[in-house]
Amino acid sequence: MKFHYVIIALVLSGIAYFYFNPSYKLSMEAKLLYSMEEYEEAKEAAEKAIELDKYNNMAFFVKNRSTLTLETIEFNREAQKYKEEIVEMLKREKGAFSKADRARAKIMSEIVVAEYEKLSLNLVDNLEVKSEAEEYYKTFLEFKERLEEN
């Protein structure tokens, strides 16, 4: 019978430790923010949790996933910006590139393809962000290949 009380006491003290420990409390907050797609805030909360306890694995997990998702979101922004610039060049030149614009568009395509290949998409949970990055990659890869053909 005493054994049961010891087990219950250990379980309750473990729960109390995670509930009242500021580092783990912050990491739970970070995990919640991450699940709500608030990646910047999740990363900040996880960093604070790591400052309090450098062995907090949950905080490391959330920080890393948030960082990778934020990198992918930034990649999508940059790819969209390059896409808009290329469309603008085509409008300006009435559907054809000048020699300088062709070279510039090729460099933009190479940058997007290279940056995509650096991403760790297998660790990004947000399927919308991930699929958007994949679409940009396919578009710019195809565009790059077309530019190299001509």
N, C-alpha and C positions, 0 to 999 in steps of 0.2 A: 504494500500500500504506500509506504514511504517513497518507493521508487517512482510511482505515478506522480506524486507531488513534486519530486525533483525534476522530472521530465516537464511537467506543466510550468514549473518555475523557470526552467531554462528556456522554454519556448516563449513565455511571456517576457522574460528579460531580453531575449533576442529581438522580439517585436518592439519592445520599448526602446532598445538601442537604435534600431533603424528609424523609429518614429521621432525620437528626441535628438538624435545626432544631427547637427546642423548640415554636415556634408551630405549625408544621405537624404535628408529632407530636401536640400537643394537639387540633388540629382533626380529625385522623384519629380520635383517641379520641372526640371529640364526635360525629363522624359515626357511629361504631360504637354509641355510647350511644343516639343518635337512632334508629338502625335497630332497637335493642332496646326501643324505646318508653320509654326512661328520659329523658324530656324535660327535667326539671329539671336533672339531672346533665349532660345534653348542652349545655344552655344555659350552665351554669357553666363547663364546659370550653371552650366556644367563646368565652366572654367573656375567659377567661384567655389564650387564644390571640390574641385581638384586642389585649389589653394588650401582648403581646410583639411583635406585628406588626400594625399598624393596616391593612395592605393585604392581609391574609389573607382572600381571597374565600370560601374554603371555610368558614372560621369564621363569617363574616357570614351565609352561607347557612344553616348549621346553627342559629345563634343565632336568626335570623328565623323559620325553620320551627318551631323548638322553642317560641318565644314564641307564635306563632299557634296552635299545637296546645294549649299550656297555657291560652291564653285561651278556646279552644273547650271544653276540659275544664271550666274554671271556669264557663262559660256553662251547660253541662249540669248541673253541681251546683246552680247557682242556680235553673235552670228546674225541676229535680226538687224543690227545696225549696218553690218557689212552688206547684207542683202538689200537693204534700202538704198545704200550708196551705189550698188551695182545697178539697181533698177533706175536710179536717177541718172547714172551715166548713159544707160541705154536710151532713156527718154531724151536726154540732151543731144545725143548723136543719132537720133531717129532710128533706133533699132540696131545700129552697128557701133562697134567700138573703134575709137581712134587707137593708134599704136600705143600711146601712153596709157590710155584707159584699159586696154587689153592687158598690159603688163601689171597695172595696179589691181585689176580684178583677179588676175592669176595669183598675185601675192596674197590678196585677201582670202582667196580660196585655200591656198596652201596653209595659211595661218589657222583658218577654221578647222581644216582636216587635222593638222598637227595638234591643235589644242584639244580636239575631241579625243584623239588617241591617248592623251595624257589623263583623261578623266577615268575615275573608278566607278563606272556606272553600275557594276554589279553590287555596289554597296549603297546605292541610292534607292530609297524605298518609294519615293514619290513617282508613280508610274507616268503621270502627266509630264513632269519635268524631264524624266528619262526619255520618253518617246519623242518629245519636242527636240531634245538634243540629237537623238538618232535621225530624225527627219532633216535637221539642218546638216548633219554630217553627210547623209546620202545626197542631198541637194548640192552641196558644195563639192563633194567628190565627183559627182557627175559633171558639174559645171567645169571643174578643174580639168577633167579628162577631155571635155569638148574644146576647151581653150588650148590644150596641148596638141590636139589633132590639127587645128587650123594654124 
